[in-house]
């Protein structure tokens, strides 16, 4: 087999045109709603769209927010390196959507609250700013790979486009961006499969490379991806994102009725499965294409998350405009996620602090304050992309952040809904315990990454790669080097506690919060007798719980 050349092209004129058109349309949607509804001055209209949305646009918006650059770029790279077990997330998504639609949504929709964190917003704001930094960094890395455009310049441009969107603009721009993302993914799937010799060849190559070993029933919580880790840990991680996360709930409560919101979630589940399948197949096609010359191991790219944009330029470089379409696809997901995150941060801050401190504020002043908060959080989120550049693979970094922060919050809300006798001391104590344990294991794993014995990266080959910066035919394949130290050199804590799968950060935070909340309530001996009344509805339980904590 001939040696594979590492040199690929860069963006052409039509690629820039396609990419610029995306930004123009996305910005135009925000400007359109700003002009159209400039006379609607209430902060409620700005933040939750006046509860006038239908299930279709909201479902597309939810799916688009999931399909950020973390998914478009990070998920195929994960499949490329670790195999197709990533597809098991589809089972986790099903449980997540059912529990969100039937348990959490009715509580928030019927209670009429705008912020799901009216009693504890600091954890949410910290996690959302960290996560949004990862989301902004991911497409900037892709754009830097294919255009050599300044990394920080693209980060700033993303923040500028997103930071002033109102909720309706977020939802409708998401619907447009969802179309762009699907078209971009399908383009890569069709051309990538063709260039790799067809889908049958892709399947055989992936099978030979052990990429199709999906179901591993090892019960160890230390293994990175097994059936149980992805199903259980993935469910708790994504339930923290869907069930009690402000960005998701804010979209749902913008629907006209509770049934519209419920249908939006179930329609979104179909979209999640479609996007997941596209990401997994893209990863397998990419592996088949590079099965004899891995660009990362060979040193053609500096990070695994640059594999997908490198692959796109490799297979679509001869088609003017198509590489631009894919990068637009990655940026579309980012625009969706960042705009929703900034809007959610502004909502939580306004409801929890501004509205409580300034009760007599006019609607016009409230709207301008909400817009100013969007600008402030836009600057904060784009600045956090600096930290994201040192957090490793973007999929694992994003889900680790959600797990560390979302698990304890999920546990706290579950206490209020499922155990209405919990008092404020038990709730606060459980939250502190769950948060402390989650951040301990999360930051510990960041400093002491799990050994290959637990992560199980699959083999990569460079046997047909041409050497860098030389035309010599003599080239020794470079083995995949892992920076993790040998297990014999690691402490017991690093080899066990810090080696826990990143998907179980949320599981552990949830369990610690619930168990700690129950124990602290029993120890303080002050049961919430009012909430013991069997006639109280579930949403009344949580509202009473919220009021008890805010005191």
C-alpha atoms as one frame of an Amber mdcrd trajectory, in Angstrom:
protein
   0.000   0.000   0.000   1.281   3.484  -0.881   2.369   5.905   1.779  -0.309
   8.404   2.751   0.555  12.072   2.332  -0.140  14.238   5.347  -0.487  17.499
   3.436  -4.054  18.758   3.006  -5.505  21.980   1.699  -6.968  24.916   3.537
 -10.195  26.879   3.251 -10.928  28.242  -0.231 -12.991  31.310  -1.161 -16.285
  29.404  -1.308 -15.633  27.845   2.074 -15.339  31.289   3.599 -18.515  32.369
   1.778 -20.529  29.430   3.163 -19.142  29.924   6.643 -19.829  33.681   6.582
 -23.400  33.109   5.388 -24.089  30.961   8.456 -22.933  33.707  10.778 -24.956
  36.269   8.809 -28.179  34.243   9.012 -27.700  33.376  12.701 -27.021  37.010
  13.570 -29.921  38.080  11.359 -32.362  35.926  13.312 -31.305  37.659  16.528
 -31.631  41.109  14.937 -35.028  40.198  13.439 -36.548  39.269  16.805 -34.907
  42.234  18.498 -36.552  44.626  15.998 -39.862  42.778  15.724 -40.434  42.595
  19.467 -38.697  45.755  20.585 -41.975  47.036  22.077 -42.374  43.941  24.248
 -40.317  45.206  27.118 -40.975  42.615  29.831 -38.041  40.555  31.055 -40.321
  37.497  30.938 -40.727  37.988  27.180 -36.981  38.351  26.748 -36.055  35.322
  28.858 -38.833  32.749  28.272 -40.475  33.969  25.063 -43.817  34.736  26.727
 -44.653  31.001  26.740 -45.792  31.130  23.110 -43.561  28.451  21.533 -44.859
  25.207  19.990 -43.315  21.753  20.378 -41.667  21.572  16.922 -39.206  24.492
  17.162 -38.461  23.680  20.810 -37.685  20.033  19.937 -35.287  21.177  17.205
 -33.755  23.669  19.632 -33.180  20.983  22.272 -31.535  18.672  19.735 -29.398
  21.488  18.314 -28.171  22.427  21.787 -27.127  18.815  22.349 -25.335  18.729
  18.998 -22.741  21.326  19.868 -19.208  21.223  18.523 -18.515  18.866  21.444
 -20.678  16.281  19.667 -19.847  17.167  16.058 -16.076  17.128  16.639 -15.536
  15.244  19.903 -17.856  12.229  19.560 -16.424  10.918  16.247 -12.924  11.326
  17.687 -13.969   9.313  20.753 -15.325   6.493  18.554 -12.143   6.616  16.454
  -9.954   6.081  19.538 -12.133   3.928  21.826 -14.678   2.174  19.605 -18.419
   2.188  18.956 -19.486   1.595  22.586 -20.379   5.281  22.497 -23.647   4.216
  20.802 -24.904   2.839  24.152 -25.603   6.457  25.111 -28.803   5.963  23.111
 -30.192   3.838  25.956 -29.229   6.482  28.499 -30.937   9.203  26.417 -34.195
   7.237  26.434 -34.322   7.022  30.243 -33.268  10.659  30.552 -36.050  11.987
  28.317 -38.734   9.819  29.948 -37.756  10.900  33.476 -37.484  14.560  32.449
 -40.859  14.573  30.683 -42.778  12.679  33.344 -41.080  13.688  36.605 -39.231
  16.999  36.410 -41.081  18.901  33.665 -44.505  18.876  35.410 -42.911  20.254
  38.584 -41.286  23.242  36.895 -44.007  23.981  34.353 -46.859  23.984  36.873
 -44.924  25.929  39.497 -44.544  28.877  37.113 -40.963  29.641  38.156 -38.548
  31.082  35.581 -35.324  29.901  37.199 -34.878  26.269  38.235 -32.165  27.404
  40.661 -34.106  29.932  42.670 -32.465  28.599  45.796 -28.959  27.669  44.747
 -27.669  29.269  41.567 -23.956  29.460  42.345 -23.251  25.800  41.449 -25.217
  26.122  38.224 -23.495  29.332  37.146 -20.031  27.938  37.833 -20.671  24.732
  35.876 -22.391  26.532  33.014 -19.554  29.014  32.529 -16.976  26.189  32.624
 -18.959  24.042  30.188 -19.631  26.911  27.810 -15.900  27.615  27.745 -15.358
  24.053  26.444 -18.142  24.484  23.874 -16.648  27.749  22.584 -13.132  26.321
  22.472 -14.059  23.215  20.411 -15.098  24.880  17.107 -12.369  27.488  17.475
  -9.907  24.602  17.496 -11.515  23.249  14.311 -11.417  26.622  12.581  -7.784
  27.043  13.574  -6.996  23.647  12.025  -8.626  24.297   8.651  -7.984  28.024
   8.184  -5.121  28.894  10.561  -7.454  31.669  11.703  -6.385  33.001  15.084
  -7.779  30.729  17.812  -8.781  33.514  20.174 -10.218  35.634  17.366 -12.738
  32.924  16.516 -13.608  32.512  20.190 -14.390  36.209  20.520 -16.449  36.192
  17.301 -18.577  33.340  18.638 -19.277  35.187  21.879 -20.254  38.381  20.058
 -22.818  36.593  17.872 -24.433  34.728  20.780 -24.484  37.096  23.699 -27.529
  39.267  22.856 -30.053  36.611  21.741 -33.445  36.562  23.395 -35.173  33.242
  24.018 -37.288  33.262  20.854 -34.237  34.081  18.770 -32.364  31.224  20.450
 -35.114  28.722  19.617 -35.595  29.797  15.988 -31.877  30.122  15.289 -31.501
  26.612  16.744 -34.063  25.322  14.244 -32.061  26.825  11.360 -28.757  25.604
  12.760 -30.157  22.093  13.208 -30.761  21.901   9.447 -27.202  23.092   8.778
 -25.756  20.511  11.161 -27.677  17.567   9.687 -26.669  18.549   6.140 -23.027
  18.874   7.244 -23.010  15.470   8.928 -24.695  13.735   5.975 -22.171  15.264
   3.574 -19.301  13.808   5.607 -21.013  10.411   5.878 -21.662  10.065   2.147
 -18.291  11.294   0.878 -16.299   9.669   3.688 -17.922   6.292   3.071 -17.251
   6.559  -0.654 -13.592   7.520  -0.152 -13.127   4.638   2.313 -14.315   2.022
  -0.179 -17.978   1.799   0.730 -19.893   1.022   3.907 -19.077  -2.718   3.721
 -15.351  -1.962   3.669 -15.788   0.493   6.535 -17.566  -2.199   8.576 -14.900
  -4.833   7.916 -12.049  -2.441   8.699 -13.712  -1.299  11.927 -14.299  -4.919
  12.917 -10.669  -5.821  12.261  -9.589  -2.882  14.397 -11.838  -3.950  17.348
 -14.012  -0.835  16.947 -17.264  -2.825  16.896 -16.980  -4.432  20.333 -19.914
  -2.486  21.747 -21.226  -4.494  24.703 -18.788  -4.925  27.566 -20.618  -5.985
  30.748 -17.695  -5.488  33.124 -19.327  -4.068  36.314 -16.215  -2.134  37.409
 -16.959   1.605  37.861 -13.308   2.314  37.008 -13.647   1.244  33.376 -14.143
   4.276  31.116 -16.929   2.920  28.874 -18.832  -0.309  29.550 -22.518  -1.105
  29.131 -23.192  -0.313  32.797 -20.973   2.773  32.920 -22.572   4.376  29.863
 -26.146   3.318  30.663 -26.181   4.204  34.376 -23.484   6.866  34.544 -24.587
   8.360  31.237 -28.194   8.489  32.436 -27.314  10.389  35.625 -24.960  12.713
  33.737 -27.492  13.615  31.065 -30.366  13.745  33.549 -28.440  16.507  35.282
 -28.253  18.243  31.895 -31.884  17.664  30.899 -33.913  17.164  34.052 -32.818
  20.121  36.186 -30.614  22.218  33.893 -31.777  25.782  33.323 -30.981  25.788
  29.572 -33.219  22.786  28.891 -36.035  23.644  31.282 -36.124  27.258  30.056
 -36.802  26.019  26.526 -39.519  23.649  27.776 -41.362  26.215  29.876 -41.414
  28.572  26.871 -43.972  26.188  25.290 -47.653  27.132  25.192 -48.800  24.149
  27.241 -47.286  21.375  29.315 -48.258  18.841  26.650 -46.392  20.873  24.017
 -43.327  20.803  26.251 -43.647  17.052  26.838 -43.983  16.341  23.117 -40.996
  18.571  22.431 -38.885  16.342  24.694 -40.046  13.111  23.040 -39.513  14.495
  19.530 -36.098  15.624  20.695 -35.297  12.014  21.677 -35.662  10.957  18.031
 -33.288  13.750  17.063 -30.778  12.666  19.720 -30.743   9.117  18.369 -30.224
  10.362  14.813 -27.326  12.623  15.782 -25.746   9.920  17.933 -25.892   7.444
  15.045 -24.340   9.999  12.667 -21.509  10.712  15.119 -20.726   7.026  15.706
 -20.776   6.139  12.000 -18.592   9.183  11.248 -16.041   7.931  13.767 -16.006
   4.477  12.198 -15.619   5.884   8.687 -12.796   8.101   9.873 -11.035   5.092
  11.411 -11.429   3.073   8.206  -9.962   5.954   6.193  -6.963   6.378   8.526
  -6.560   2.723   9.546  -2.996   2.624   8.171  -1.986   6.207   8.905  -3.265
   7.879  12.070  -2.730  11.673  11.727  -2.553  12.226  15.487   0.046   9.588
  16.288   2.060  10.619  13.221   2.135  14.209  14.437   0.146  15.769  11.597
  -2.240  17.295  14.133  -1.643  18.359  17.703  -4.801  17.058  19.415  -7.273
  14.179  18.882 -10.123  16.681  18.649  -8.594  18.022  15.427  -9.129  14.642
  13.731 -12.615  15.420  12.417 -11.819  18.798  10.781  -8.607  17.304   9.365
 -10.637  14.407   7.938 -13.204  16.789   6.433 -10.550  18.755   4.579  -8.980
  15.500   3.436 -12.161  14.123   1.843 -14.001  17.336   0.897 -11.103  19.642
   0.009 -11.743  19.258  -3.724 -15.394  20.357  -3.366 -15.566  24.162  -2.986
 -17.797  25.178  -0.104 -18.252  21.754   1.516 -15.437  22.086   4.099 -16.965
  25.435   4.965 -20.332  23.714   5.402 -18.919  21.254   7.923 -17.126  23.913
   9.975 -20.390  25.863   9.810 -22.037  22.678  11.129 -19.690  22.639  14.130
 -20.170  26.347  14.755 -23.959  25.993  14.450 -24.022  23.701  17.463 -21.836
  26.127  19.349 -24.022  29.116  18.534 -27.031  27.161  19.780 -25.446  25.979
  23.024 -23.648  29.206  23.903 -26.669  31.406  23.179 -28.882  29.178  25.352
 -26.290  29.054  28.154 -25.852  32.820  28.246 -29.621  33.291  28.243 -29.986
  30.762  31.068 -27.250  32.433  33.147 -28.923  35.815  32.698 -32.289  34.336
  33.719 -30.955  32.736  36.896 -29.092  35.882  37.932 -32.058  38.153  37.264
 -34.605  35.958  39.051 -32.384  35.113  42.031 -30.783  38.485  42.689 -32.060
  41.446  40.672 -35.776  40.759  41.092 -35.284  40.093  44.819 -33.269  43.241
  45.477 -35.245  45.597  43.216 -38.890  44.601  43.525 -40.292  47.871  42.124
 -38.171  47.899  38.971 -39.961  48.834  35.718 -40.356  46.391  32.837 -38.128
  48.493  30.577 -35.347  48.653  33.149 -35.697  44.918  33.827 -35.292  44.150
  30.123 -32.180  46.312  29.804 -30.696  44.669  32.892 -31.376  41.225  31.380
 -29.614  42.263  28.164 -26.664  43.653  30.122 -26.393  40.376  32.044 -26.237
  38.506  28.713 -23.276  40.676  27.701 -21.493  40.124  31.028 -21.921  36.357
  30.937 -20.977  36.306  27.249 -17.619  37.816  28.167 -17.195  35.388  31.092
 -18.000  32.288  29.013 -15.714  33.203  26.129 -12.930  33.964  28.598 -13.274
  30.480  30.096 -12.236  29.004  26.745  -8.672  29.750  27.866  -9.039  27.191
  30.664 -10.774  24.734  28.319  -7.675  24.558  26.142  -5.879  22.581  28.881
  -8.688  20.174  29.875  -7.979  17.375  27.382 -10.518  15.682  25.086 -13.574
  17.902  24.754 -16.242  15.186  25.132 -14.800  13.938  28.406 -14.118  17.470
  29.647 -17.678  18.618  28.919 -19.386  15.608  30.505 -17.013  15.685  33.489
 -18.030  19.278  34.232 -21.711  18.406  33.903 -21.219  15.370  36.116 -19.379
  17.196  38.901 -21.997  19.961  39.097 -25.127  18.321  37.721 -25.102  15.213
  39.919 -25.401  17.052  43.253 -28.049  19.400  41.829 -30.008  16.432  40.480
 -29.806  14.867  43.929 -31.049  18.061  45.554 -34.087  18.359  43.289 -34.807
  14.650  43.696 -34.799  15.094  47.482 -37.398  17.835  47.193 -39.629  15.820
  44.868 -39.284  12.267  46.196 -38.634  12.914  49.915 -40.819  15.896  50.867
 -40.043  15.516  54.588 -36.444  16.672  54.009 -35.686  19.878  55.909 -33.451
  22.745  54.838 -30.483  21.561  56.947 -30.609  18.123  55.363 -30.878  19.604
  51.865 -27.929  21.950  52.330 -25.834  19.293  54.055 -26.516  16.735  51.337
 -25.693  19.248  48.593 -22.410  20.207  50.249 -21.421  16.549  50.667 -22.296
  15.624  47.075 -20.533  18.674  45.619 -17.392  18.112  47.711 -17.076  14.455
  46.672 -17.808  15.196  43.013 -15.227  17.962  42.764 -12.687  15.932  44.724
 -12.795  12.997  42.313 -13.167  15.225  39.242 -10.203  17.495  39.911  -8.179
  14.564  41.194  -8.741  12.730  37.910  -7.737  15.852  35.986  -4.404  15.937
  37.846  -3.948  12.145  37.911  -5.577  10.731  34.731  -6.728   7.129  34.731
  -4.235   4.558  33.445  -4.715   2.778  30.085  -5.777  -0.315  32.058  -9.099
   1.466  32.664  -9.480   3.726  29.627  -8.568   0.948  27.136  -7.574   3.055
  24.070  -7.497   0.948  20.901  -4.459   0.536  18.673  -3.606   3.060  15.951
  -1.202   2.574  13.061   1.238   4.862  11.250   2.771   2.247   8.948   1.783
   4.027   5.716   2.391   7.615   6.834   4.935   9.832   5.138   7.407  11.474
   7.555   7.070  15.133   8.476   9.452  17.723   6.987  11.374  15.224   4.894
  11.054  13.301   1.649  13.035  10.319   2.872  11.336   6.979   2.439  12.908
   5.613   5.603  10.307   6.140   8.277   9.807   4.231  11.500   6.182   4.100
  12.659   5.634   5.998  15.881   3.892   4.035  18.632   1.035   5.667  20.473
   2.601   7.256  23.536   0.534   7.696  26.677   1.487  10.334  29.178  -0.036
   8.432  32.062   2.504   6.972  34.502   2.808   3.253  35.129   0.237   1.916
  37.605   3.024   0.728  39.920   4.116   4.347  40.400   0.635   5.577  41.306
  -0.868   5.916  44.761  -3.806   3.794  45.880  -6.105   6.821  45.712  -5.003
   7.670  42.153  -5.345   4.058  41.006  -8.833   3.633  42.485 -10.734   6.798
  43.452  -9.282   9.094  40.760  -9.590   6.355  38.130 -13.385   6.262  38.405
 -15.091   6.644  35.022 -15.895  10.292  34.331 -19.514   9.262  33.685 -19.914
   8.224  37.323 -19.073  11.662  38.747 -22.762  12.504  38.427 -23.881   9.135
  39.856 -21.652   9.555  42.876 -22.691  13.194  43.411 -26.361  12.257  43.152
 -26.141   9.357  45.612 -24.020  11.335  48.099 -26.491  14.234  48.031 -29.574
  12.037  48.486 -28.077   9.801  51.185 -26.438  12.755  52.931 -29.685  14.750
  52.815 -31.639  11.910  54.410 -29.007  11.335  57.116 -28.653  15.032  57.984
 -32.438  15.356  58.230 -32.652  12.374  60.583 -29.742  13.675  62.674 -31.250
  17.146  63.066 -34.627  15.580  63.909 -36.663  18.338  62.251 -38.922  16.744
  59.644 -40.883  19.000  57.345 -44.272  17.940  58.757 -46.239  20.142  56.404
 -44.787  18.309  53.418 -45.814  14.933  54.909 -49.415  15.685  53.916 -50.425
  13.068  51.322 -52.719  15.531  49.547 -49.853  17.717  48.356 -49.025  17.495
  44.649 -45.471  16.835  43.592 -44.969  20.376  42.379 -46.206  21.674  45.718
 -43.569  19.548  47.417 -40.727  21.078  45.473 -42.035  24.621  45.862 -42.368
  24.159  49.607 -38.876  22.755  49.639 -37.499  25.702  47.683 -39.174  28.155
  50.030 -37.857  26.285  53.077 -34.284  26.562  51.817 -34.557  30.230  50.889
 -36.053  30.700  54.312
